[in-house]
């Protein structure tokens, strides 16, 4: 929290759904004890809301995003505003 200064920390996935409700107050208390005051006050620690398949959905979104960035073509370079790194397809 001190190093990255995140706005939000999300405990997610199937493990997060099973484990987050019980120890989340303790996690928040430990973060308050060890983090600097300003980063802690700006950070929200919460359970994920996307359900147990959040990791799978996120992983599936990566190739879909790349497909859309290339306009559905494998050999066309991405648009200038695309954040995907270039990859050589063969």
OpenMM code with the backbone's topology and positions (N, CA, C; nanometers):
from openmm import Vec3, app, unit

residues = "UNK UNK UNK UNK UNK UNK UNK UNK UNK UNK UNK UNK UNK UNK UNK UNK UNK UNK UNK UNK UNK UNK UNK UNK UNK UNK UNK UNK UNK UNK UNK UNK UNK UNK UNK UNK UNK UNK UNK UNK UNK UNK UNK UNK UNK UNK UNK UNK UNK UNK UNK UNK UNK UNK UNK UNK UNK UNK UNK UNK UNK UNK UNK UNK UNK UNK UNK UNK UNK UNK UNK UNK UNK UNK UNK UNK UNK UNK UNK UNK UNK UNK UNK UNK UNK UNK UNK UNK UNK UNK".split()
positions = [
    Vec3(0.0830, -0.1173, 0.0000),
    Vec3(0.0000, 0.0000, 0.0000),
    Vec3(0.0882, 0.1247, 0.0000),
    Vec3(0.1946, 0.1233, 0.0777),
    Vec3(0.2836, 0.2383, 0.0833),
    Vec3(0.3602, 0.2572, -0.0471),
    Vec3(0.3977, 0.1490, -0.1100),
    Vec3(0.4800, 0.1559, -0.2303),
    Vec3(0.3988, 0.1896, -0.3545),
    Vec3(0.2852, 0.1237, -0.3753),
    Vec3(0.2067, 0.1406, -0.4980),
    Vec3(0.0936, 0.2425, -0.4856),
    Vec3(0.0512, 0.2723, -0.3628),
    Vec3(-0.0557, 0.3676, -0.3380),
    Vec3(-0.1812, 0.3365, -0.4211),
    Vec3(-0.2368, 0.2152, -0.4093),
    Vec3(-0.3539, 0.1793, -0.4902),
    Vec3(-0.4795, 0.2488, -0.4399),
    Vec3(-0.5744, 0.2680, -0.5298),
    Vec3(-0.7041, 0.3229, -0.4902),
    Vec3(-0.7921, 0.2144, -0.4308),
    Vec3(-0.7724, 0.0909, -0.4785),
    Vec3(-0.8597, -0.0181, -0.4359),
    Vec3(-0.7795, -0.1483, -0.4327),
    Vec3(-0.8043, -0.2278, -0.3299),
    Vec3(-0.7515, -0.3637, -0.3207),
    Vec3(-0.8726, -0.4550, -0.3164),
    Vec3(-0.8806, -0.5460, -0.4128),
    Vec3(-0.9958, -0.6348, -0.4241),
    Vec3(-0.9509, -0.7777, -0.3956),
    Vec3(-1.0141, -0.8403, -0.2992),
    Vec3(-0.9915, -0.9811, -0.2684),
    Vec3(-1.0968, -1.0567, -0.3476),
    Vec3(-1.0532, -1.1255, -0.4546),
    Vec3(-1.1505, -1.1816, -0.5480),
    Vec3(-1.1210, -1.3270, -0.5814),
    Vec3(-1.1996, -1.3792, -0.6753),
    Vec3(-1.1870, -1.5182, -0.7169),
    Vec3(-1.2585, -1.6094, -0.6186),
    Vec3(-1.2520, -1.7378, -0.6445),
    Vec3(-1.3242, -1.8312, -0.5578),
    Vec3(-1.2686, -1.8286, -0.4164),
    Vec3(-1.1364, -1.8154, -0.4020),
    Vec3(-1.0772, -1.8108, -0.2678),
    Vec3(-1.1191, -1.6833, -0.1950),
    Vec3(-1.1217, -1.5716, -0.2677),
    Vec3(-1.1637, -1.4461, -0.2070),
    Vec3(-1.3077, -1.4495, -0.1604),
    Vec3(-1.3940, -1.5145, -0.2393),
    Vec3(-1.5342, -1.5246, -0.1997),
    Vec3(-1.5514, -1.6097, -0.0745),
    Vec3(-1.4692, -1.7134, -0.0624),
    Vec3(-1.4793, -1.7998, 0.0550),
    Vec3(-1.4134, -1.7380, 0.1782),
    Vec3(-1.3017, -1.6690, 0.1565),
    Vec3(-1.2228, -1.6222, 0.2693),
    Vec3(-1.2470, -1.4765, 0.3080),
    Vec3(-1.2877, -1.3924, 0.2144),
    Vec3(-1.2945, -1.2482, 0.2404),
    Vec3(-1.3919, -1.2067, 0.3498),
    Vec3(-1.5131, -1.2592, 0.3557),
    Vec3(-1.6076, -1.2048, 0.4540),
    Vec3(-1.5601, -1.2125, 0.5991),
    Vec3(-1.4931, -1.3205, 0.6345),
    Vec3(-1.4525, -1.3356, 0.7749),
    Vec3(-1.3288, -1.2545, 0.8121),
    Vec3(-1.2166, -1.2691, 0.7395),
    Vec3(-1.0955, -1.1983, 0.7843),
    Vec3(-1.0796, -1.0565, 0.7297),
    Vec3(-1.1718, -1.0079, 0.6480),
    Vec3(-1.1545, -0.8760, 0.5878),
    Vec3(-1.1403, -0.7646, 0.6920),
    Vec3(-1.2159, -0.7635, 0.8005),
    Vec3(-1.1930, -0.6601, 0.9028),
    Vec3(-1.0521, -0.6672, 0.9632),
    Vec3(-1.0005, -0.7885, 0.9801),
    Vec3(-0.8639, -0.8033, 1.0326),
    Vec3(-0.7608, -0.7550, 0.9311),
    Vec3(-0.7864, -0.7795, 0.8035),
    Vec3(-0.6950, -0.7323, 0.6982),
    Vec3(-0.6933, -0.5798, 0.6966),
    Vec3(-0.8094, -0.5199, 0.7076),
    Vec3(-0.8170, -0.3735, 0.7122),
    Vec3(-0.7436, -0.3174, 0.8344),
    Vec3(-0.7592, -0.3835, 0.9488),
    Vec3(-0.6920, -0.3386, 1.0711),
    Vec3(-0.5404, -0.3508, 1.0592),
    Vec3(-0.4936, -0.4609, 1.0002),
    Vec3(-0.3497, -0.4785, 0.9810),
    Vec3(-0.2950, -0.3749, 0.8828),
    Vec3(-0.3707, -0.3473, 0.7772),
    Vec3(-0.3280, -0.2449, 0.6819),
    Vec3(-0.3203, -0.1090, 0.7500),
    Vec3(-0.4153, -0.0793, 0.8346),
    Vec3(-0.4139, 0.0486, 0.9064),
    Vec3(-0.2939, 0.0576, 0.9999),
    Vec3(-0.2563, -0.0538, 1.0592),
    Vec3(-0.1444, -0.0542, 1.1538),
    Vec3(-0.0090, -0.0394, 1.0843),
    Vec3(0.0056, -0.0947, 0.9623),
    Vec3(0.1355, -0.0966, 0.8974),
    Vec3(0.1514, 0.0039, 0.7836),
    Vec3(0.0425, 0.0547, 0.7303),
    Vec3(0.0514, 0.1486, 0.6185),
    Vec3(0.0640, 0.2916, 0.6705),
    Vec3(0.1198, 0.3755, 0.5866),
    Vec3(0.1205, 0.5176, 0.6178),
    Vec3(-0.0236, 0.5695, 0.6146),
    Vec3(-0.0508, 0.6703, 0.6924),
    Vec3(-0.1874, 0.7181, 0.7079),
    Vec3(-0.2507, 0.7621, 0.5760),
    Vec3(-0.1798, 0.8427, 0.4977),
    Vec3(-0.2391, 0.8954, 0.3748),
    Vec3(-0.2694, 0.7858, 0.2717),
    Vec3(-0.1774, 0.6918, 0.2407),
    Vec3(-0.2138, 0.5851, 0.1474),
    Vec3(-0.3282, 0.4980, 0.1984),
    Vec3(-0.3300, 0.4718, 0.3293),
    Vec3(-0.4373, 0.3882, 0.3840),
    Vec3(-0.5728, 0.4572, 0.3705),
    Vec3(-0.5778, 0.5850, 0.3986),
    Vec3(-0.7058, 0.6572, 0.3907),
    Vec3(-0.7587, 0.6655, 0.2485),
    Vec3(-0.6716, 0.6573, 0.1499),
    Vec3(-0.7134, 0.6666, 0.0094),
    Vec3(-0.7407, 0.5308, -0.0542),
    Vec3(-0.7209, 0.4238, 0.0195),
    Vec3(-0.7358, 0.2893, -0.0355),
    Vec3(-0.8575, 0.2194, 0.0228),
    Vec3(-0.9357, 0.1573, -0.0647),
    Vec3(-1.0518, 0.0785, -0.0237),
    Vec3(-1.0129, -0.0692, -0.0353),
    Vec3(-1.0357, -0.1459, 0.0690),
    Vec3(-1.0119, -0.2905, 0.0667),
    Vec3(-1.1487, -0.3564, 0.0725),
    Vec3(-1.1816, -0.4314, -0.0337),
    Vec3(-1.3157, -0.4881, -0.0428),
    Vec3(-1.3143, -0.6232, -0.1118),
    Vec3(-1.4199, -0.7030, -0.0904),
    Vec3(-1.4306, -0.8300, -0.1632),
    Vec3(-1.4721, -0.8037, -0.3076),
    Vec3(-1.4338, -0.8950, -0.3964),
    Vec3(-1.4734, -0.8838, -0.5361),
    Vec3(-1.6228, -0.9032, -0.5537),
    Vec3(-1.6754, -0.8468, -0.6614),
    Vec3(-1.8191, -0.8556, -0.6863),
    Vec3(-1.8523, -0.9343, -0.8119),
    Vec3(-1.7502, -0.9857, -0.8798),
    Vec3(-1.7741, -1.0517, -1.0075),
    Vec3(-1.8028, -1.2009, -0.9954),
    Vec3(-1.7964, -1.2552, -0.8778),
    Vec3(-1.8276, -1.3960, -0.8591),
    Vec3(-1.7062, -1.4856, -0.8712),
    Vec3(-1.7279, -1.6172, -0.8594),
    Vec3(-1.6160, -1.7113, -0.8570),
    Vec3(-1.5453, -1.7253, -0.9919),
    Vec3(-1.6056, -1.6832, -1.0996),
    Vec3(-1.5442, -1.6981, -1.2318),
    Vec3(-1.4735, -1.5713, -1.2783),
    Vec3(-1.4448, -1.4774, -1.1889),
    Vec3(-1.3847, -1.3495, -1.2274),
    Vec3(-1.2501, -1.3684, -1.2965),
    Vec3(-1.1676, -1.4583, -1.2470),
    Vec3(-1.0356, -1.4809, -1.3068),
    Vec3(-1.0507, -1.5377, -1.4473),
    Vec3(-1.1405, -1.6312, -1.4646),
    Vec3(-1.1639, -1.6922, -1.5956),
    Vec3(-1.2167, -1.5896, -1.6942),
    Vec3(-1.3104, -1.5079, -1.6515),
    Vec3(-1.3661, -1.4048, -1.7395),
    Vec3(-1.2577, -1.3040, -1.7775),
    Vec3(-1.1766, -1.2640, -1.6822),
    Vec3(-1.0670, -1.1713, -1.7121),
    Vec3(-0.9673, -1.2297, -1.8100),
    Vec3(-0.9325, -1.3558, -1.7930),
    Vec3(-0.8389, -1.4212, -1.8851),
    Vec3(-0.8991, -1.4337, -2.0245),
    Vec3(-1.0278, -1.4597, -2.0331),
    Vec3(-1.0941, -1.4704, -2.1634),
    Vec3(-1.1033, -1.3349, -2.2315),
    Vec3(-1.1073, -1.2275, -2.1544),
    Vec3(-1.1180, -1.0935, -2.2127),
    Vec3(-0.9889, -1.0491, -2.2800),
    Vec3(-0.8747, -1.1015, -2.2388),
    Vec3(-0.7474, -1.0599, -2.2979),
    Vec3(-0.7378, -1.0912, -2.4466),
    Vec3(-0.7589, -1.2155, -2.4905),
    Vec3(-0.7519, -1.2402, -2.6351),
    Vec3(-0.8640, -1.1704, -2.7124),
    Vec3(-0.9784, -1.1541, -2.6509),
    Vec3(-1.0874, -1.0832, -2.7180),
    Vec3(-1.0489, -0.9367, -2.7411),
    Vec3(-0.9886, -0.8750, -2.6416),
    Vec3(-0.9433, -0.7372, -2.6567),
    Vec3(-0.8391, -0.7235, -2.7663),
    Vec3(-0.7491, -0.8189, -2.7741),
    Vec3(-0.6466, -0.8162, -2.8790),
    Vec3(-0.7115, -0.8364, -3.0158),
    Vec3(-0.8062, -0.9270, -3.0251),
    Vec3(-0.8782, -0.9508, -3.1499),
    Vec3(-0.9461, -0.8219, -3.1972),
    Vec3(-1.0103, -0.7523, -3.1062),
    Vec3(-1.0780, -0.6281, -3.1418),
    Vec3(-0.9786, -0.5181, -3.1779),
    Vec3(-0.8632, -0.5159, -3.1100),
    Vec3(-0.7614, -0.4152, -3.1413),
    Vec3(-0.7077, -0.4330, -3.2830),
    Vec3(-0.7012, -0.5562, -3.3319),
    Vec3(-0.6533, -0.5837, -3.4664),
    Vec3(-0.7667, -0.5799, -3.5687),
    Vec3(-0.8861, -0.5466, -3.5261),
    Vec3(-0.9979, -0.5408, -3.6189),
    Vec3(-1.0379, -0.6755, -3.6739),
    Vec3(-1.0054, -0.7828, -3.6044),
    Vec3(-1.0412, -0.9171, -3.6487),
    Vec3(-0.9409, -0.9791, -3.7437),
    Vec3(-0.8306, -0.9090, -3.7729),
    Vec3(-0.7286, -0.9621, -3.8642),
    Vec3(-0.6028, -0.9960, -3.7852),
    Vec3(-0.5392, -1.1045, -3.8225),
    Vec3(-0.4210, -1.1478, -3.7488),
    Vec3(-0.2947, -1.0753, -3.7911),
    Vec3(-0.2857, -1.0298, -3.9157),
    Vec3(-0.1609, -0.9747, -3.9651),
    Vec3(-0.1594, -0.8219, -3.9738),
    Vec3(-0.2626, -0.7561, -3.9256),
    Vec3(-0.2689, -0.6110, -3.9307),
    Vec3(-0.2179, -0.5562, -3.7976),
    Vec3(-0.1269, -0.4583, -3.8016),
    Vec3(-0.0793, -0.4017, -3.6747),
    Vec3(-0.1915, -0.3289, -3.6019),
    Vec3(-0.1827, -0.3184, -3.4709),
    Vec3(-0.2891, -0.2528, -3.3950),
    Vec3(-0.2932, -0.1027, -3.4228),
    Vec3(-0.4049, -0.0434, -3.3897),
    Vec3(-0.4198, 0.1012, -3.4031),
    Vec3(-0.3157, 0.1719, -3.3167),
    Vec3(-0.2918, 0.2978, -3.3464),
    Vec3(-0.1938, 0.3760, -3.2711),
    Vec3(-0.2301, 0.3883, -3.1229),
    Vec3(-0.3594, 0.3967, -3.0927),
    Vec3(-0.4015, 0.4147, -2.9546),
    Vec3(-0.4125, 0.2840, -2.8774),
    Vec3(-0.3800, 0.1708, -2.9426),
    Vec3(-0.3882, 0.0401, -2.8778),
    Vec3(-0.2717, 0.0223, -2.7826),
    Vec3(-0.2983, -0.0342, -2.6659),
    Vec3(-0.1941, -0.0543, -2.5644),
    Vec3(-0.1337, -0.1935, -2.5707),
    Vec3(-0.1767, -0.2778, -2.6614),
    Vec3(-0.1247, -0.4138, -2.6709),
    Vec3(0.0141, -0.4106, -2.7335),
    Vec3(0.1088, -0.4869, -2.6812),
    Vec3(0.2411, -0.4926, -2.7440),
    Vec3(0.2328, -0.5694, -2.8767),
    Vec3(0.3158, -0.5319, -2.9733),
    Vec3(0.3128, -0.6039, -3.1011),
    Vec3(0.3603, -0.7464, -3.0847),
    Vec3(0.2940, -0.8373, -3.1533),
    Vec3(0.3281, -0.9792, -3.1505),
    Vec3(0.3305, -1.0293, -3.2940),
    Vec3(0.4318, -1.1042, -3.3296),
    Vec3(0.4394, -1.1586, -3.4650),
    Vec3(0.3553, -1.2858, -3.4719),
    Vec3(0.2578, -1.2882, -3.5599),
    Vec3(0.1742, -1.4057, -3.5802),
    Vec3(0.2276, -1.4838, -3.6989),
    Vec3(0.2302, -1.6136, -3.6868),
    Vec3(0.2759, -1.6983, -3.7985),
    Vec3(0.1855, -1.8147, -3.8139),
] * unit.nanometer
topology = app.Topology()
chain = topology.addChain("A")
for resn in residues:
    res = topology.addResidue(resn, chain)
    for name in ("N", "CA", "C"):
        topology.addAtom(name, app.Element.getBySymbol(name[0]), res)
